[in-house]
């Protein structure tokens, strides 16, 4: 190839891009974008601690629950439900106690979804997110059960030692109320109810009386303990004295008495020795 022909070929190859080439590039870019978007649409990532329920645009669902990971779903949609514990804080739940006191409390509860009933849950609630269920159906159930439980107790009962009984009963009732829909409630914690000034004074009086009663009980037990200690010492002393007397009595024998008489005659003349207390009697008339 001559130098002239080579330069001509080079000019031709480095010439301006044709409209046809531009169109081809655009088409390839569109295809690439479609492929990327399709990959997001056809696949769904199920988060850790959740299960997915797959449903079509017309509302039909697949009974097979999707476990965590990336799953092919085609053009179907997916809603996810938590199967690990979720802690929910319900603020300002209004209740009335048996003595007619109206108050509000904060309630915290832990729940999760039964994975085997996730499909049934979708059939019950439809395309509603777990957050919406928590703020709607679950909250209304919690309020209902809380009102029924608190109506059995006076406000003073709740504040002066029966809060654990209230929690236990609320947990049992709330768990039973929602388990039929596939929710599992594992714990309930209730806060301290708000009280008016009059009720607070009554509570303070109860606490003060309890403290005074405990002090009196402690003083009584201290006095009793001291008295028991003194009685013990007296008893031990009496037992020691009795034991000493017993040993003395056991040690006095006929031989010992005769020996004492002989020693007395030797020193004083004729004497009579009577028992442990020696009585010396002069029988000579001197």
Rosetta blueprint (number, residue, H / E / L):
1 X L
2 X L
3 X H
4 X H
5 X H
6 X H
7 X H
8 X H
9 X H
10 X H
11 X H
12 X H
13 X H
14 X L
15 X L
16 X L
17 X L
18 X L
19 X H
20 X H
21 X H
22 X H
23 X H
24 X H
25 X H
26 X H
27 X H
28 X H
29 X H
30 X H
31 X H
32 X H
33 X H
34 X H
35 X H
36 X H
37 X H
38 X H
39 X H
40 X H
41 X H
42 X H
43 X E
44 X E
45 X E
46 X E
47 X L
48 X L
49 X L
50 X E
51 X E
52 X E
53 X E
54 X E
55 X E
56 X L
57 X L
58 X L
59 X L
60 X L
61 X E
62 X L
63 X L
64 X L
65 X L
66 X E
67 X L
68 X L
69 X E
70 X E
71 X E
72 X E
73 X L
74 X L
75 X L
76 X L
77 X E
78 X E
79 X E
80 X E
81 X E
82 X E
83 X L
84 X L
85 X L
86 X E
87 X E
88 X E
89 X E
90 X E
91 X E
92 X E
93 X E
94 X E
95 X E
96 X E
97 X L
98 X L
99 X L
100 X L
101 X L
102 X E
103 X E
104 X E
105 X E
106 X E
107 X E
108 X E
109 X E
110 X E
111 X E
112 X E
113 X E
114 X L
115 X H
116 X H
117 X H
118 X H
119 X H
120 X H
121 X H
122 X H
123 X H
124 X H
125 X H
126 X L
127 X L
128 X L
129 X L
130 X H
131 X H
132 X H
133 X H
134 X H
135 X H
136 X H
137 X H
138 X H
139 X H
140 X H
141 X H
142 X H
143 X H
144 X H
145 X H
146 X H
147 X H
148 X H
149 X H
150 X H
151 X L
152 X L
153 X L
154 X L
155 X H
156 X H
157 X H
158 X H
159 X H
160 X L
161 X L
162 X L
163 X H
164 X H
165 X H
166 X H
167 X H
168 X H
169 X H
170 X H
171 X H
172 X H
173 X H
174 X H
175 X H
176 X H
177 X H
178 X H
179 X H
180 X L
181 X L
182 X L
183 X E
184 X E
185 X E
186 X E
187 X E
188 X E
189 X E
190 X E
191 X L
192 X L
193 X L
194 X L
195 X L
196 X L
197 X H
198 X H
199 X H
200 X H
201 X H
202 X H
203 X H
204 X H
205 X H
206 X H
207 X H
208 X H
209 X H
210 X H
211 X H
212 X H
213 X H
214 X H
215 X H
216 X H
217 X H
218 X H
219 X H
220 X H
221 X H
222 X H
223 X H
224 X H
225 X H
226 X H
227 X H
228 X H
229 X H
230 X H
231 X H
232 X H
233 X H
234 X H
235 X H
236 X H
237 X H
238 X H
239 X H
240 X H
241 X H
242 X H
243 X H
244 X H
245 X H
246 X H
247 X H
248 X H
249 X H
250 X H
251 X H
252 X L
253 X L
254 X H
255 X H
256 X H
257 X H
258 X H
259 X H
260 X H
261 X H
262 X H
263 X H
264 X H
265 X H
266 X H
267 X H
268 X H
269 X L
270 X L
271 X L
272 X L
273 X L
274 X L
275 X L
276 X L
277 X L
278 X L
279 X L
280 X L
281 X L
282 X L
283 X L
284 X L
285 X L
286 X L
